[in-house]
Amino acid sequence: MKLSLTKQKIRVTKLFTFDMAHALYGYDGPCKNIHGHTYHLEVTLIGYPYDDSTKEGMVIDFGDLKKIVKREIVEKFDHALVLNESAPYVTSELLNQEFENVIIVPYQPTCENLLLQFLENIKNLFPKEVQLCKVVLRETPTSFAEWQMEDN
């Protein structure tokens, strides 16, 4: 018996994990020091499942979603040190001599700002049939930032 499905939108989510260090220049707490997190990034897309292709029943092939996010975010930021360009130590020769993957950004590398950076990196790279509807960046098991399409 064939399952009868009506055309309904479905959200699909892929989870990514990577390690990254940062320091919050000028911050008045311990996060002003270089420290790291294991970040968990959730990317959610919404769309109608294909009904007439090799990807029948899929909103997007999870492999395609994975390729985009890994290329644009994970491969760049995994095991990187992210620092605010305003910090005087970013011009240190020692910094560039001792660390291979230092990313200098024009903003404070908070969880919220990193989330917005990651959103910018991927928002226009998905097929036109699907929409990016939610991105969540978990900095710790109990602290995260979230962007939702419906809020913007």
C-alpha positions in Angstrom: 0.0 0.0 0.0 1.4 3.4 -1.0 1.5 6.1 1.6 -0.7 9.1 0.6 1.1 12.3 1.4 -0.2 15.8 1.1 2.1 18.6 0.1 3.3 20.0 3.4 6.4 22.0 4.4 8.9 20.2 6.5 11.9 21.5 8.5 15.1 19.6 8.4 18.1 20.2 10.7 21.7 19.1 10.6 24.0 19.4 13.6 27.7 20.3 13.4 30.4 20.3 16.1 33.7 22.1 16.1 36.2 23.5 18.6 37.2 27.2 18.6 38.9 29.7 20.9 38.2 33.3 21.3 38.8 36.3 23.6 36.4 39.2 24.3 38.6 42.3 24.1 37.6 44.9 26.8 35.1 42.6 28.5 34.9 42.9 32.3 34.9 39.2 33.1 37.1 36.1 32.6 36.1 35.8 28.9 38.5 38.6 28.2 41.2 35.8 28.3 41.7 33.4 25.4 39.5 30.4 26.1 37.8 27.7 24.0 34.5 26.0 23.5 33.1 23.0 21.7 30.5 24.7 19.6 27.4 22.9 18.4 25.8 24.5 15.3 22.3 23.6 14.2 21.2 24.6 10.7 17.5 24.3 9.9 16.0 24.6 6.4 12.3 24.5 5.4 10.7 23.4 2.2 8.5 20.9 0.4 9.9 17.4 -0.1 10.8 16.6 -3.7 8.3 14.4 -5.4 9.8 13.8 -8.8 13.5 13.3 -8.7 16.2 11.0 -7.4 15.8 12.9 -4.1 12.1 12.1 -3.8 10.9 12.6 -0.3 13.8 14.9 0.7 13.6 18.6 1.5 17.4 18.7 0.8 19.9 15.9 0.7 21.6 16.0 4.1 24.9 15.4 2.3 24.4 18.6 0.3 23.6 20.6 3.5 26.7 19.1 5.1 29.0 20.1 2.3 27.9 23.7 2.4 28.2 24.2 6.1 31.5 22.3 6.5 33.1 24.3 3.6 31.8 27.7 4.7 32.0 27.4 8.5 33.4 24.3 10.0 36.6 24.0 7.9 37.4 27.7 8.5 36.6 28.0 12.2 37.4 24.6 13.6 40.4 24.9 15.9 40.8 28.6 15.1 41.5 31.5 17.5 39.0 34.3 16.8 39.9 37.8 17.9 38.4 41.3 17.6 40.5 43.5 15.3 40.3 46.3 17.9 42.4 44.3 20.4 46.0 45.6 20.4 47.4 42.1 20.6 46.2 41.2 17.1 49.2 42.9 15.6 51.6 40.9 17.7 54.3 39.0 15.6 54.2 36.3 18.3 50.5 35.7 17.7 51.1 34.9 14.0 54.3 32.9 14.7 52.8 30.7 17.3 49.3 30.0 16.0 48.4 28.7 12.5 44.7 29.5 12.4 44.0 33.0 13.7 40.9 34.8 12.4 40.7 38.5 13.0 37.1 39.8 12.8 35.7 43.4 12.8 33.4 42.6 15.8 33.5 41.2 19.3 33.5 37.4 18.8 30.5 36.7 21.1 28.3 33.8 20.5 25.7 36.2 19.0 28.0 37.8 16.6 29.6 34.6 15.5 26.1 33.2 14.8 25.4 36.3 12.6 28.7 35.7 10.8 27.9 32.1 10.2 24.4 33.0 8.9 26.0 35.5 6.4 28.4 32.7 5.3 25.7 30.3 4.2 22.4 32.1 3.8 22.5 32.4 -0.1 24.0 29.0 -0.8 21.0 26.7 -0.6 18.7 25.7 -3.5 15.9 28.2 -4.2 13.3 25.6 -3.2 14.4 25.7 0.4 14.7 28.5 2.9 17.1 28.9 5.8 14.7 29.2 8.7 16.8 28.7 11.9 20.4 28.7 13.0 21.4 27.9 16.6 25.0 28.2 17.9 25.5 26.5 21.3 28.6 27.8 23.0 28.2 25.7 26.1 25.6 23.0 27.0 23.5 25.8 28.7 24.3 28.9 26.6 23.4 29.5 23.0 22.3 32.1 20.5 19.5 31.5 18.0 18.4 33.2 14.8 15.0 32.5 13.3 13.7 33.7 9.9 10.3 34.6 11.3 11.8 37.1 13.7 13.5 39.1 10.9 
